[in-house]
């Protein structure tokens, strides 16, 4: 978000305007289903999902795991229950070239 990027939530705005948060993210349940109960088969993952997690590829992969399990549950006629990990611990990995730092 530090670079001024905005979430691409417009495709959902036409379907369910109430599912767009004031900051432009798509509001989701812990199962990553759209918060609007009229659309139980619509999911949002990754950067566009309004979750407390960092917007990182690692978190998006964890979102995918939950969504796959939930789509499989829906296909079996079951209620989706898989959720994404609500990690409040934030961290980044940064590679530094020690020689470049020494100047």
Order of alpha helices (4+ residues) and beta strands (2+ residues): alpha-beta-beta-alpha-alpha
